[in-house]
Amino acid sequence: MTAIERVENEPDWYEPYRISLGIKANGLVFVSGQAGIDEKGRTVGGDFETQARRAFENLATVLEQGGSSLADVVKVTIMVTDMSFLDQIIRLRAEYFTEPYPADTLLQVAGLAQPDWLVEIDAIAIAR
């Protein structure tokens, strides 16, 4: 039987929504989509760069709490509300990830969970 373990952080910005920040199972960490929000769930900044950096930082926090890191990410999905952010995403991927870069899916979506969110990032990583 596979043990499933919830990744926890204090504070847990997704607890009010009944969403796990991440789940550890079979040597992997599955991270829920991370947006540009602070530890109380409030959106940071009104611009893409600020939100994207915070989303990557939130992703790193959840991975660390799950016994992993950005260097261990094997698959990432990045959802943006406007594909005009592509150049910024490419630059940020190079800043936050290292070679070999993770497999990636980039999607433009009509909207995210909150109307002011511009980006959301989820990932699958190997647990250390």
Summary of the structure (lengths in Angstrom):
residues: 128
radius of gyration: 13.9
end to end distance: 20.3
largest distance: 45.0
contacts: 382
relative contact order: 0.24
helix: 30%
strand: 31%
